[in-house]
């Protein structure tokens, strides 16, 4: 096949160069592959760190919101009287009517309504007086020390007397017995 020694040297040199190039290629693939894999993992790690950082910020915001709502619930519960004490409320209502120049014409309590976090006693109340007096009465009832809310209101004027009449459904709130 190769009769000329120069051909043998050339072929041997090419073969040796090809073997060295192949070994270098295999070595570089083995040496570079972990580096490439490490770079990919580092990119994934950085992405994971970013996701966790974003999630941590969301968790912090959510935690702050939960604390805020918890504080609002605690403040609301503190406003709820432990017992109904209807006599005291009716006395306060009478004092409010007298101080605002209104008259309580009718007052009818209904049965206690149970809710998950509180109880309510609905009252039908009719008051009469000037528009401004009734307005002041309503404002003081809703902003009073006792937690209550006017759920429904109907007003009408009395032409002959120059007065107004307000019929309202008032809810008086208080705590569950187990909160006592």
Beta strands, then each sheet from edge to edge (+ up, - down):
strand 1: 103-114
strand 2: 119-129
strand 3: 148-158
strand 4: 163-174
sheet 1: 1+ 2- 4+ 3-
end
